[in-house]
Amino acid sequence: MFVSILRQGDFLIASIHAALDDSEMTRFQHDVVAQIGNHRAKGVIIDVGALDVLDSFGSRTLRNLVHMARLRGAETVIVGIRPDVAFAIVALGMQLDITTALDLESGLAHLEQVTTGSRSGRSSLDSL
């Protein structure tokens, strides 16, 4: 199991559990965008805490996922960026221009502030 997508109330929590190659990252992107529609999600949290490296393709794919989610009506927050990954993103001059939060709790609180959604309610888990 490389990724899991959990429904928590009106939000999706998509966690990446291991490094993904380019095709797996693209599949992850498509699966999250599809799940937004399936669950009528108002927000998405993408947890990248397990990643110790984020290359330019991965960062571009995440940025595109954020834009696709917004077009589908969902706000997105990236959580769990490790210090080494943050240093590398800045050192390489990558522009993520996306909302981030330190951890899952902070990400959920942010989504509850900027959307009409709530974390309470139905929950489900899809593993890929």
N, CA, C and O atoms as a Tinker XYZ file with bonds, in Angstrom:
   512  protein
     1  N      0.853000   -1.172000    0.000000    73     2
     2  CA     0.000000    0.000000    0.000000    64     1     3
     3  C      0.899000    1.236000    0.000000    63     2     4     5
     4  O      1.562000    1.527000    0.995000    81     3
     5  N      0.918000    1.963000   -1.124000    73     3     6
     6  CA     1.751000    3.150000   -1.268000    64     5     7
     7  C      1.038000    4.407000   -0.805000    63     6     8     9
     8  O      1.668000    5.316000   -0.264000    81     7
     9  N     -0.277000    4.468000   -1.015000    73     7    10
    10  CA    -1.067000    5.631000   -0.620000    64     9    11
    11  C     -2.409000    5.156000   -0.067000    63    10    12    13
    12  O     -2.857000    4.044000   -0.349000    81    11
    13  N     -3.030000    6.012000    0.716000    73    11    14
    14  CA    -4.392000    5.743000    1.172000    64    13    15
    15  C     -5.164000    7.041000    1.104000    63    14    16    17
    16  O     -4.610000    8.124000    1.293000    81    15
    17  N     -6.455000    6.916000    0.830000    73    15    18
    18  CA    -7.331000    8.076000    0.793000    64    17    19
    19  C     -8.451000    7.821000    1.790000    63    18    20    21
    20  O     -9.255000    6.904000    1.617000    81    19
    21  N     -8.494000    8.637000    2.830000    73    19    22
    22  CA    -9.476000    8.518000    3.903000    64    21    23
    23  C    -10.482000    9.646000    3.768000    63    22    24    25
    24  O    -10.114000   10.803000    3.563000    81    23
    25  N    -11.737000    9.302000    3.884000    73    23    26
    26  CA   -12.779000   10.330000    3.930000    64    25    27
    27  C    -13.059000   10.634000    5.381000    63    26    28    29
    28  O    -13.387000    9.740000    6.162000    81    27
    29  N    -12.928000   11.902000    5.744000    73    27    30
    30  CA   -13.209000   12.355000    7.108000    64    29    31
    31  C    -14.220000   13.491000    7.014000    63    30    32    33
    32  O    -13.848000   14.640000    6.775000    81    31
    33  N    -15.495000   13.170000    7.203000    73    31    34
    34  CA   -16.544000   14.174000    7.051000    64    33    35
    35  C    -16.575000   14.682000    5.619000    63    34    36    37
    36  O    -16.706000   13.895000    4.682000    81    35
    37  N    -16.455000   15.992000    5.445000    73    35    38
    38  CA   -16.482000   16.606000    4.117000    64    37    39
    39  C    -15.111000   16.679000    3.458000    63    38    40    41
    40  O    -14.974000   17.259000    2.381000    81    39
    41  N    -14.096000   16.099000    4.090000    73    39    42
    42  CA   -12.725000   16.228000    3.616000    64    41    43
    43  C    -12.138000   14.868000    3.237000    63    42    44    45
    44  O    -12.580000   13.824000    3.718000    81    43
    45  N    -11.146000   14.908000    2.373000    73    43    46
    46  CA   -10.354000   13.727000    2.055000    64    45    47
    47  C     -8.964000   13.925000    2.635000    63    46    48    49
    48  O     -8.410000   15.023000    2.592000    81    47
    49  N     -8.410000   12.850000    3.176000    73    47    50
    50  CA    -7.031000   12.861000    3.648000    64    49    51
    51  C     -6.287000   11.823000    2.814000    63    50    52    53
    52  O     -6.505000   10.620000    2.956000    81    51
    53  N     -5.413000   12.307000    1.951000    73    51    54
    54  CA    -4.640000   11.438000    1.065000    64    53    55
    55  C     -3.219000   11.365000    1.592000    63    54    56    57
    56  O     -2.498000   12.363000    1.597000    81    55
    57  N     -2.820000   10.187000    2.035000    73    55    58
    58  CA    -1.491000   10.011000    2.619000    64    57    59
    59  C     -0.612000    9.204000    1.683000    63    58    60    61
    60  O     -1.009000    8.156000    1.175000    81    59
    61  N      0.589000    9.716000    1.466000    73    59    62
    62  CA     1.587000    8.992000    0.684000    64    61    63
    63  C      2.486000    8.288000    1.692000    63    62    64    65
    64  O      3.122000    8.938000    2.522000    81    63
    65  N      2.541000    6.937000    1.621000    73    63    66
    66  CA     3.254000    6.146000    2.618000    64    65    67
    67  C      4.668000    5.772000    2.201000    63    66    68    69
    68  O      5.464000    5.348000    3.039000    81    67
    69  N      4.990000    5.921000    0.935000    73    67    70
    70  CA     6.318000    5.551000    0.429000    64    69    71
    71  C      6.596000    6.384000   -0.817000    63    70    72    73
    72  O      5.686000    6.952000   -1.421000    81    71
    73  N      7.854000    6.443000   -1.181000    73    71    74
    74  CA     8.227000    7.179000   -2.387000    64    73    75
    75  C      7.493000    6.599000   -3.596000    63    74    76    77
    76  O      7.393000    5.381000   -3.748000    81    75
    77  N      6.986000    7.479000   -4.448000    73    75    78
    78  CA     6.253000    7.068000   -5.642000    64    77    79
    79  C      7.062000    7.412000   -6.882000    63    78    80    81
    80  O      7.680000    8.475000   -6.959000    81    79
    81  N      7.053000    6.494000   -7.861000    73    79    82
    82  CA     7.688000    6.852000   -9.125000    64    81    83
    83  C      6.727000    7.749000   -9.905000    63    82    84    85
    84  O      5.609000    8.002000   -9.457000    81    83
    85  N      7.160000    8.225000  -11.062000    73    83    86
    86  CA     6.365000    9.199000  -11.807000    64    85    87
    87  C      4.983000    8.666000  -12.181000    63    86    88    89
    88  O      3.996000    9.395000  -12.076000    81    87
    89  N      4.894000    7.405000  -12.615000    73    87    90
    90  CA     3.591000    6.860000  -13.014000    64    89    91
    91  C      2.679000    6.686000  -11.800000    63    90    92    93
    92  O      1.472000    6.907000  -11.903000    81    91
    93  N      3.236000    6.295000  -10.654000    73    91    94
    94  CA     2.432000    6.156000   -9.433000    64    93    95
    95  C      1.964000    7.529000   -8.939000    63    94    96    97
    96  O      0.848000    7.665000   -8.439000    81    95
    97  N      2.815000    8.536000   -9.080000    73    95    98
    98  CA     2.435000    9.891000   -8.676000    64    97    99
    99  C      1.303000   10.409000   -9.558000    63    98   100   101
   100  O      0.381000   11.058000   -9.065000    81    99
   101  N      1.368000   10.129000  -10.847000    73    99   102
   102  CA     0.305000   10.539000  -11.760000    64   101   103
   103  C     -0.992000    9.809000  -11.442000    63   102   104   105
   104  O     -2.064000   10.412000  -11.478000    81   103
   105  N     -0.909000    8.531000  -11.135000    73   103   106
   106  CA    -2.112000    7.760000  -10.755000    64   105   107
   107  C     -2.716000    8.320000   -9.471000    63   106   108   109
   108  O     -3.935000    8.453000   -9.358000    81   107
   109  N     -1.857000    8.647000   -8.502000    73   107   110
   110  CA    -2.307000    9.246000   -7.250000    64   109   111
   111  C     -3.082000   10.528000   -7.535000    63   110   112   113
   112  O     -4.151000   10.755000   -6.968000    81   111
   113  N     -2.541000   11.356000   -8.409000    73   111   114
   114  CA    -3.188000   12.614000   -8.788000    64   113   115
   115  C     -4.586000   12.348000   -9.355000    63   114   116   117
   116  O     -5.557000   12.983000   -8.943000    81   115
   117  N     -4.682000   11.424000  -10.283000    73   115   118
   118  CA    -5.976000   11.106000  -10.899000    64   117   119
   119  C     -6.955000   10.526000   -9.880000    63   118   120   121
   120  O     -8.137000   10.869000   -9.888000    81   119
   121  N     -6.467000    9.651000   -9.005000    73   119   122
   122  CA    -7.344000    9.031000   -8.007000    64   121   123
   123  C     -7.909000   10.063000   -7.030000    63   122   124   125
   124  O     -9.091000   10.014000   -6.689000    81   123
   125  N     -7.069000   10.994000   -6.580000    73   123   126
   126  CA    -7.544000   12.011000   -5.650000    64   125   127
   127  C     -8.590000   12.899000   -6.319000    63   126   128   129
   128  O     -9.626000   13.196000   -5.724000    81   127
   129  N     -8.322000   13.320000   -7.547000    73   127   130
   130  CA    -9.279000   14.176000   -8.256000    64   129   131
   131  C    -10.607000   13.436000   -8.459000    63   130   132   133
   132  O    -11.673000   14.038000   -8.330000    81   131
   133  N    -10.549000   12.150000   -8.772000    73   131   134
   134  CA   -11.780000   11.369000   -8.932000    64   133   135
   135  C    -12.532000   11.249000   -7.607000    63   134   136   137
   136  O    -13.758000   11.358000   -7.581000    81   135
   137  N    -11.812000   11.024000   -6.508000    73   135   138
   138  CA   -12.448000   10.874000   -5.202000    64   137   139
   139  C    -13.104000   12.174000   -4.732000    63   138   140   141
   140  O    -14.087000   12.138000   -3.991000    81   139
   141  N    -12.570000   13.311000   -5.156000    73   139   142
   142  CA   -13.207000   14.586000   -4.811000    64   141   143
   143  C    -14.640000   14.602000   -5.328000    63   142   144   145
   144  O    -15.561000   14.988000   -4.609000    81   143
   145  N    -14.824000   14.185000   -6.566000    73   143   146
   146  CA   -16.169000   14.133000   -7.137000    64   145   147
   147  C    -17.026000   13.044000   -6.525000    63   146   148   149
   148  O    -18.205000   13.262000   -6.248000    81   147
   149  N    -16.444000   11.872000   -6.313000    73   147   150
   150  CA   -17.197000   10.744000   -5.753000    64   149   151
   151  C    -17.761000   11.060000   -4.368000    63   150   152   153
   152  O    -18.873000   10.648000   -4.038000    81   151
   153  N    -16.996000   11.787000   -3.565000    73   151   154
   154  CA   -17.415000   12.092000   -2.191000    64   153   155
   155  C    -17.875000   13.529000   -2.005000    63   154   156   157
   156  O    -18.225000   13.941000   -0.899000    81   155
   157  N    -17.872000   14.296000   -3.102000    73   155   158
   158  CA   -18.265000   15.707000   -3.047000    64   157   159
   159  C    -17.486000   16.435000   -1.942000    63   158   160   161
   160  O    -18.039000   17.202000   -1.154000    81   159
   161  N    -16.185000   16.159000   -1.925000    73   159   162
   162  CA   -15.310000   16.708000   -0.883000    64   161   163
   163  C    -15.154000   18.216000   -1.024000    63   162   164   165
   164  O    -15.046000   18.742000   -2.132000    81   163
   165  N    -15.144000   18.890000    0.092000    73   163   166
   166  CA   -14.941000   20.341000    0.114000    64   165   167
   167  C    -13.475000   20.695000    0.344000    63   166   168   169
   168  O    -13.062000   21.832000    0.118000    81   167
   169  N    -12.697000   19.722000    0.790000    73   167   170
   170  CA   -11.287000   19.961000    1.045000    64   169   171
   171  C    -10.490000   18.678000    0.980000    63   170   172   173
   172  O    -11.023000   17.582000    1.159000    81   171
   173  N     -9.191000   18.834000    0.718000    73   171   174
   174  CA    -8.279000   17.699000    0.621000    64   173   175
   175  C     -7.017000   18.028000    1.405000    63   174   176   177
   176  O     -6.463000   19.122000    1.296000    81   175
   177  N     -6.581000   17.069000    2.189000    73   175   178
   178  CA    -5.281000   17.167000    2.847000    64   177   179
   179  C     -4.391000   16.115000    2.213000    63   178   180   181
   180  O     -4.765000   14.946000    2.123000    81   179
   181  N     -3.212000   16.534000    1.774000    73   179   182
   182  CA    -2.240000   15.603000    1.226000    64   181   183
   183  C     -1.083000   15.526000    2.216000    63   182   184   185
   184  O     -0.369000   16.504000    2.436000    81   183
   185  N     -0.912000   14.354000    2.803000    73   183   186
   186  CA     0.124000   14.133000    3.813000    64   185   187
   187  C      1.355000   13.542000    3.131000    63   186   188   189
   188  O      1.323000   12.417000    2.631000    81   187
   189  N      2.435000   14.314000    3.118000    73   187   190
   190  CA     3.681000   13.880000    2.480000    64   189   191
   191  C      4.768000   13.599000    3.527000    63   190   192   193
   192  O      5.955000   13.584000    3.202000    81   191
   193  N      4.369000   13.382000    4.759000    73   191   194
   194  CA     5.313000   13.181000    5.853000    64   193   195
   195  C      6.249000   11.997000    5.669000    63   194   196   197
   196  O      7.339000   11.987000    6.240000    81   195
   197  N      5.855000   11.005000    4.892000    73   195   198
   198  CA     6.701000    9.838000    4.676000    64   197   199
   199  C      7.759000   10.072000    3.594000    63   198   200   201
   200  O      8.657000    9.248000    3.421000    81   199
   201  N      7.659000   11.176000    2.873000    73   199   202
   202  CA     8.610000   11.444000    1.788000    64   201   203
   203  C      9.849000   12.139000    2.321000    63   202   204   205
   204  O      9.757000   13.171000    2.984000    81   203
   205  N     11.017000   11.565000    2.026000    73   203   206
   206  CA    12.252000   12.233000    2.405000    64   205   207
   207  C     12.874000   12.974000    1.225000    63   206   208   209
   208  O     13.889000   13.653000    1.377000    81   207
   209  N     12.263000   12.842000    0.053000    73   207   210
   210  CA    12.703000   13.535000   -1.159000    64   209   211
   211  C     11.466000   13.933000   -1.952000    63   210   212   213
   212  O     10.505000   13.169000   -2.040000    81   211
   213  N     11.492000   15.122000   -2.525000    73   211   214
   214  CA    10.430000   15.558000   -3.429000    64   213   215
   215  C     11.110000   16.202000   -4.629000    63   214   216   217
   216  O     11.621000   17.319000   -4.545000    81   215
   217  N     11.108000   15.479000   -5.750000    73   215   218
   218  CA    11.788000   15.993000   -6.941000    64   217   219
   219  C     10.893000   16.979000   -7.686000    63   218   220   221
   220  O      9.758000   17.232000   -7.282000    81   219
   221  N     11.411000   17.524000   -8.765000    73   219   222
   222  CA    10.662000   18.553000   -9.499000    64   221   223
   223  C      9.380000   17.984000  -10.103000    63   222   224   225
   224  O      8.366000   18.681000  -10.145000    81   223
   225  N      9.400000   16.723000  -10.575000    73   223   226
   226  CA     8.176000   16.133000  -11.123000    64   225   227
   227  C      7.132000   15.977000  -10.016000    63   226   228   229
   228  O      5.958000   16.284000  -10.220000    81   227
   229  N      7.558000   15.501000   -8.850000    73   227   230
   230  CA     6.637000   15.320000   -7.741000    64   229   231
   231  C      6.033000   16.631000   -7.275000    63   230   232   233
   232  O      4.835000   16.708000   -7.003000    81   231
   233  N      6.866000   17.664000   -7.183000    73   231   234
   234  CA     6.339000   18.958000   -6.739000    64   233   235
   235  C      5.404000   19.555000   -7.781000    63   234   236   237
   236  O      4.397000   20.167000   -7.426000    81   235
   237  N      5.720000   19.389000   -9.061000    73   235   238
   238  CA     4.841000   19.881000  -10.128000    64   237   239
   239  C      3.515000   19.114000  -10.128000    63   238   240   241
   240  O      2.451000   19.699000  -10.333000    81   239
   241  N      3.588000   17.813000   -9.897000    73   239   242
   242  CA     2.368000   16.997000   -9.847000    64   241   243
   243  C      1.493000   17.416000   -8.672000    63   242   244   245
   244  O      0.275000   17.510000   -8.819000    81   243
   245  N      2.088000   17.669000   -7.508000    73   243   246
   246  CA     1.312000   18.131000   -6.349000    64   245   247
   247  C      0.694000   19.495000   -6.619000    63   246   248   249
   248  O     -0.469000   19.728000   -6.292000    81   247
   249  N      1.468000   20.396000   -7.215000    73   247   250
   250  CA     0.938000   21.729000   -7.534000    64   249   251
   251  C     -0.231000   21.612000   -8.513000    63   250   252   253
   252  O     -1.248000   22.286000   -8.345000    81   251
   253  N     -0.096000   20.767000   -9.526000    73   251   254
   254  CA    -1.192000   20.564000  -10.479000    64   253   255
   255  C     -2.405000   19.930000   -9.809000    63   254   256   257
   256  O     -3.543000   20.262000  -10.142000    81   255
   257  N     -2.169000   19.024000   -8.874000    73   255   258
   258  CA    -3.266000   18.398000   -8.137000    64   257   259
   259  C     -4.039000   19.444000   -7.342000    63   258   260   261
   260  O     -5.268000   19.402000   -7.290000    81   259
   261  N     -3.328000   20.376000   -6.727000    73   259   262
   262  CA    -3.985000   21.453000   -5.978000    64   261   263
   263  C     -4.877000   22.275000   -6.904000    63   262   264   265
   264  O     -6.007000   22.607000   -6.546000    81   263
   265  N     -4.371000   22.603000   -8.094000    73   263   266
   266  CA    -5.159000   23.393000   -9.043000    64   265   267
   267  C     -6.368000   22.601000   -9.565000    63   266   268   269
   268  O     -7.455000   23.160000   -9.714000    81   267
   269  N     -6.181000   21.299000   -9.842000    73   267   270
   270  CA    -7.291000   20.456000  -10.299000    64   269   271
   271  C     -8.365000   20.347000   -9.218000    63   270   272   273
   272  O     -9.558000   20.419000   -9.511000    81   271
   273  N     -7.934000   20.174000   -7.967000    73   271   274
   274  CA    -8.888000   20.073000   -6.858000    64   273   275
   275  C     -9.700000   21.353000   -6.741000    63   274   276   277
   276  O    -10.912000   21.311000   -6.527000    81   275
   277  N     -9.025000   22.493000   -6.884000    73   275   278
   278  CA    -9.726000   23.780000   -6.797000    64   277   279
   279  C    -10.772000   23.887000   -7.910000    63   278   280   281
   280  O    -11.878000   24.379000   -7.684000    81   279
   281  N    -10.418000   23.426000   -9.106000    73   279   282
   282  CA   -11.381000   23.438000  -10.209000    64   281   283
   283  C    -12.574000   22.517000   -9.933000    63   282   284   285
   284  O    -13.664000   22.731000  -10.464000    81   283
   285  N    -12.362000   21.497000   -9.105000    73   283   286
   286  CA   -13.436000   20.574000   -8.721000    64   285   287
   287  C    -14.179000   21.061000   -7.481000    63   286   288   289
   288  O    -15.099000   20.393000   -7.010000    81   287
   289  N    -13.784000   22.229000   -6.944000    73   287   290
   290  CA   -14.494000   22.804000   -5.807000    64   289   291
   291  C    -13.930000   22.464000   -4.447000    63   290   292   293
   292  O    -14.601000   22.674000   -3.437000    81   291
   293  N    -12.718000   21.947000   -4.390000    73   291   294
   294  CA   -12.113000   21.561000   -3.107000    64   293   295
   295  C    -10.825000   22.342000   -2.868000    63   294   296   297
   296  O     -9.995000   22.489000   -3.765000    81   295
   297  N    -10.674000   22.837000   -1.652000    73   295   298
   298  CA    -9.425000   23.466000   -1.235000    64   297   299
   299  C     -8.457000   22.369000   -0.800000    63   298   300   301
   300  O     -8.880000   21.303000   -0.354000    81   299
   301  N     -7.163000   22.632000   -0.929000    73   299   302
   302  CA    -6.160000   21.624000   -0.607000    64   301   303
   303  C     -5.091000   22.199000    0.302000    63   302   304   305
   304  O     -4.689000   23.355000    0.172000    81   303
   305  N     -4.638000   21.352000    1.235000    73   303   306
   306  CA    -3.541000   21.692000    2.133000    64   305   307
   307  C     -2.547000   20.532000    2.098000    63   306   308   309
   308  O     -2.934000   19.370000    2.221000    81   307
   309  N     -1.262000   20.857000    1.930000    73   307   310
   310  CA    -0.206000   19.859000    2.006000    64   309   311
   311  C      0.334000   19.890000    3.430000    63   310   312   313
   312  O      0.665000   20.958000    3.945000    81   311
   313  N      0.424000   18.716000    4.075000    73   311   314
   314  CA     0.920000   18.651000    5.448000    64   313   315
   315  C      2.090000   17.677000    5.541000    63   314   316   317
   316  O      2.267000   16.791000    4.705000    81   315
   317  N      2.887000   17.880000    6.600000    73   315   318
   318  CA     3.938000   16.926000    6.919000    64   317   319
   319  C      5.233000   17.081000    6.137000    63   318   320   321
   320  O      6.018000   16.136000    6.063000    81   319
   321  N      5.474000   18.237000    5.557000    73   319   322
   322  CA     6.723000   18.413000    4.808000    64   321   323
   323  C      7.892000   18.357000    5.790000    63   322   324   325
   324  O      7.957000   19.143000    6.735000    81   323
   325  N      8.803000   17.430000    5.559000    73   323   326
   326  CA     9.967000   17.264000    6.422000    64   325   327
   327  C     10.933000   18.437000    6.259000    63   326   328   329
   328  O     10.973000   19.065000    5.201000    81   327
   329  N     11.703000   18.731000    7.292000    73   327   330
   330  CA    12.653000   19.849000    7.200000    64   329   331
   331  C     13.613000   19.732000    6.011000    63   330   332   333
   332  O     13.842000   20.717000    5.308000    81   331
   333  N     14.174000   18.545000    5.779000    73   331   334
   334  CA    15.108000   18.368000    4.657000    64   333   335
   335  C     14.435000   18.621000    3.321000    63   334   336   337
   336  O     15.045000   19.182000    2.410000    81   335
   337  N     13.176000   18.209000    3.200000    73   335   338
   338  CA    12.436000   18.440000    1.962000    64   337   339
   339  C     12.173000   19.929000    1.783000    63   338   340   341
   340  O     12.280000   20.448000    0.672000    81   339
   341  N     11.831000   20.617000    2.863000    73   339   342
   342  CA    11.603000   22.069000    2.790000    64   341   343
   343  C     12.880000   22.790000    2.363000    63   342   344   345
   344  O     12.837000   23.685000    1.518000    81   343
   345  N     14.012000   22.401000    2.944000    73   343   346
   346  CA    15.285000   23.004000    2.549000    64   345   347
   347  C     15.564000   22.781000    1.067000    63   346   348   349
   348  O     15.978000   23.703000    0.365000    81   347
   349  N     15.336000   21.558000    0.592000    73   347   350
   350  CA    15.603000   21.235000   -0.818000    64   349   351
   351  C     14.690000   22.023000   -1.755000    63   350   352   353
   352  O     15.136000   22.503000   -2.797000    81   351
   353  N     13.425000   22.156000   -1.392000    73   351   354
   354  CA    12.481000   22.913000   -2.226000    64   353   355
   355  C     12.960000   24.355000   -2.379000    63   354   356   357
   356  O     12.950000   24.903000   -3.481000    81   355
   357  N     13.372000   24.956000   -1.290000    73   355   358
   358  CA    13.840000   26.338000   -1.332000    64   357   359
   359  C     15.172000   26.441000   -2.076000    63   358   360   361
   360  O     15.359000   27.338000   -2.898000    81   359
   361  N     16.096000   25.524000   -1.790000    73   359   362
   362  CA    17.413000   25.561000   -2.429000    64   361   363
   363  C     17.319000   25.390000   -3.943000    63   362   364   365
   364  O     18.093000   25.991000   -4.689000    81   363
   365  N     16.381000   24.579000   -4.390000    73   363   366
   366  CA    16.212000   24.346000   -5.824000    64   365   367
   367  C     15.362000   25.419000   -6.496000    63   366   368   369
   368  O     15.205000   25.419000   -7.717000    81   367
   369  N     14.818000   26.329000   -5.700000    73   367   370
   370  CA    14.028000   27.424000   -6.263000    64   369   371
   371  C     12.673000   26.996000   -6.787000    63   370   372   373
   372  O     12.090000   27.687000   -7.622000    81   371
   373  N     12.155000   25.860000   -6.311000    73   371   374
   374  CA    10.840000   25.383000   -6.755000    64   373   375
   375  C      9.750000   26.266000   -6.161000    63   374   376   377
   376  O      9.786000   26.582000   -4.972000    81   375
   377  N      8.803000   26.657000   -6.964000    73   375   378
   378  CA     7.680000   27.477000   -6.525000    64   377   379
   379  C      6.454000   26.578000   -6.364000    63   378   380   381
   380  O      5.870000   26.147000   -7.359000    81   379
   381  N      6.064000   26.294000   -5.134000    73   379   382
   382  CA     4.900000   25.441000   -4.914000    64   381   383
   383  C      3.601000   26.235000   -4.887000    63   382   384   385
   384  O      2.563000   25.703000   -5.281000    81   383
   385  N      3.617000   27.468000   -4.443000    73   383   386
   386  CA     2.442000   28.340000   -4.342000    64   385   387
   387  C      1.171000   27.600000   -3.911000    63   386   388   389
   388  O      0.104000   27.760000   -4.506000    81   387
   389  N      1.317000   26.794000   -2.870000    73   387   390
   390  CA     0.195000   26.025000   -2.341000    64   389   391
   391  C      0.130000   26.226000   -0.831000    63   390   392   393
   392  O      1.118000   26.611000   -0.205000    81   391
   393  N     -1.031000   25.966000   -0.259000    73   391   394
   394  CA    -1.203000   26.091000    1.185000    64   393   395
   395  C     -0.587000   24.880000    1.862000    63   394   396   397
   396  O     -0.804000   23.743000    1.441000    81   395
   397  N      0.184000   25.129000    2.914000    73   395   398
   398  CA     0.794000   24.050000    3.683000    64   397   399
   399  C      0.460000   24.241000    5.161000    63   398   400   401
   400  O      0.106000   25.334000    5.603000    81   399
   401  N      0.581000   23.161000    5.900000    73   399   402
   402  CA     0.409000   23.192000    7.350000    64   401   403
   403  C      1.389000   22.193000    7.951000    63   402   404   405
   404  O      1.826000   21.256000    7.283000    81   403
   405  N      1.722000   22.398000    9.197000    73   403   406
   406  CA     2.701000   21.549000    9.855000    64   405   407
   407  C      2.233000   20.098000    9.957000    63   406   408   409
   408  O      3.000000   19.175000    9.686000    81   407
   409  N      0.967000   19.898000   10.350000    73   407   410
   410  CA     0.487000   18.543000   10.590000    64   409   411
   411  C     -0.990000   18.417000   10.220000    63   410   412   413
   412  O     -1.638000   19.384000    9.819000    81   411
   413  N     -1.491000   17.207000   10.367000    73   411   414
   414  CA    -2.873000   16.898000    9.991000    64   413   415
   415  C     -3.878000   17.761000   10.747000    63   414   416   417
   416  O     -4.814000   18.290000   10.147000    81   415
   417  N     -3.695000   17.905000   12.037000    73   415   418
   418  CA    -4.629000   18.687000   12.846000    64   417   419
   419  C     -4.694000   20.136000   12.368000    63   418   420   421
   420  O     -5.780000   20.704000   12.251000    81   419
   421  N     -3.542000   20.729000   12.093000    73   419   422
   422  CA    -3.502000   22.103000   11.586000    64   421   423
   423  C     -4.148000   22.202000   10.208000    63   422   424   425
   424  O     -4.827000   23.183000    9.906000    81   423
   425  N     -3.937000   21.196000    9.380000    73   423   426
   426  CA    -4.545000   21.182000    8.056000    64   425   427
   427  C     -6.058000   21.094000    8.117000    63   426   428   429
   428  O     -6.751000   21.791000    7.376000    81   427
   429  N     -6.578000   20.245000    8.993000    73   427   430
   430  CA    -8.032000   20.132000    9.155000    64   429   431
   431  C     -8.623000   21.438000    9.687000    63   430   432   433
   432  O     -9.673000   21.887000    9.224000    81   431
   433  N     -7.948000   22.037000   10.652000    73   431   434
   434  CA    -8.431000   23.313000   11.200000    64   433   435
   435  C     -8.473000   24.379000   10.106000    63   434   436   437
   436  O     -9.422000   25.161000   10.039000    81   435
   437  N     -7.455000   24.415000    9.255000    73   435   438
   438  CA    -7.435000   25.387000    8.159000    64   437   439
   439  C     -8.607000   25.157000    7.203000    63   438   440   441
   440  O     -9.284000   26.108000    6.812000    81   439
   441  N     -8.847000   23.898000    6.826000    73   439   442
   442  CA    -9.952000   23.607000    5.906000    64   441   443
   443  C    -11.297000   23.980000    6.509000    63   442   444   445
   444  O    -12.186000   24.447000    5.797000    81   443
   445  N    -11.458000   23.781000    7.814000    73   443   446
   446  CA   -12.721000   24.158000    8.449000    64   445   447
   447  C    -12.897000   25.677000    8.466000    63   446   448   449
   448  O    -14.026000   26.167000    8.489000    81   447
   449  N    -11.802000   26.417000    8.455000    73   447   450
   450  CA   -11.887000   27.884000    8.419000    64   449   451
   451  C    -12.220000   28.411000    7.033000    63   450   452   453
   452  O    -12.974000   29.375000    6.903000    81   451
   453  N    -11.661000   27.786000    5.988000    73   451   454
   454  CA   -11.781000   28.366000    4.642000    64   453   455
   455  C    -12.868000   27.714000    3.787000    63   454   456   457
   456  O    -13.124000   28.168000    2.672000    81   455
   457  N    -13.508000   26.660000    4.290000    73   455   458
   458  CA   -14.589000   26.011000    3.554000    64   457   459
   459  C    -15.829000   25.933000    4.430000    63   458   460   461
   460  O    -15.797000   26.288000    5.608000    81   459
   461  N    -16.914000   25.466000    3.843000    73   459   462
   462  CA   -18.132000   25.223000    4.615000    64   461   463
   463  C    -18.163000   23.797000    5.152000    63   462   464   465
   464  O    -19.157000   23.375000    5.743000    81   463
   465  N    -17.079000   23.057000    4.950000    73   463   466
   466  CA   -17.025000   21.660000    5.358000    64   465   467
   467  C    -16.664000   21.472000    6.813000    63   466   468   469
   468  O    -16.237000   22.399000    7.501000    81   467
   469  N    -16.852000   20.230000    7.265000    73   467   470
   470  CA   -16.560000   19.842000    8.637000    64   469   471
   471  C    -15.903000   18.471000    8.635000    63   470   472   473
   472  O    -16.194000   17.632000    7.783000    81   471
   473  N    -15.017000   18.253000    9.595000    73   471   474
   474  CA   -14.368000   16.948000    9.688000    64   473   475
   475  C    -15.253000   15.898000   10.341000    63   474   476   477
   476  O    -14.955000   14.707000   10.252000    81   475
   477  N    -16.330000   16.308000   10.992000    73   475   478
   478  CA   -17.222000   15.338000   11.624000    64   477   479
   479  C    -18.149000   14.743000   10.567000    63   478   480   481
   480  O    -18.474000   15.390000    9.571000    81   479
   481  N    -18.554000   13.540000   10.794000    73   479   482
   482  CA   -19.447000   12.867000    9.851000    64   481   483
   483  C    -18.865000   11.545000    9.402000    63   482   484   485
   484  O    -18.057000   10.940000   10.106000    81   483
   485  N    -19.272000   11.103000    8.242000    73   483   486
   486  CA   -18.885000    9.786000    7.725000    64   485   487
   487  C    -17.395000    9.702000    7.453000    63   486   488   489
   488  O    -16.741000   10.689000    7.118000    81   487
   489  N    -16.873000    8.468000    7.612000    73   487   490
   490  CA   -15.475000    8.202000    7.319000    64   489   491
   491  C    -15.375000    6.920000    6.506000    63   490   492   493
   492  O    -16.190000    6.011000    6.666000    81   491
   493  N    -14.384000    6.850000    5.641000    73   491   494
   494  CA   -14.118000    5.634000    4.884000    64   493   495
   495  C    -12.659000    5.662000    4.460000    63   494   496   497
   496  O    -12.022000    6.715000    4.477000    81   495
   497  N    -12.124000    4.487000    4.073000    73   495   498
   498  CA   -10.729000    4.370000    3.685000    64   497   499
   499  C    -10.633000    3.628000    2.363000    63   498   500   501
   500  O    -11.224000    2.560000    2.202000    81   499
   501  N     -9.886000    4.192000    1.411000    73   499   502
   502  CA    -9.559000    3.539000    0.155000    64   501   503
   503  C     -8.044000    3.428000    0.097000    63   502   504   505
   504  O     -7.350000    4.428000    0.278000    81   503
   505  N     -7.520000    2.240000   -0.152000    73   503   506
   506  CA    -6.073000    2.055000   -0.261000    64   505   507
   507  C     -5.706000    1.748000   -1.687000    63   506   508   509
   508  O     -6.428000    1.047000   -2.396000    81   507
   509  N     -4.586000    2.273000   -2.100000    73   507   510
   510  CA    -4.117000    2.052000   -3.463000    64   509   511
   511  C     -2.773000    1.360000   -3.434000    63   510   512
   512  O     -2.200000    1.080000   -4.487000    81   511
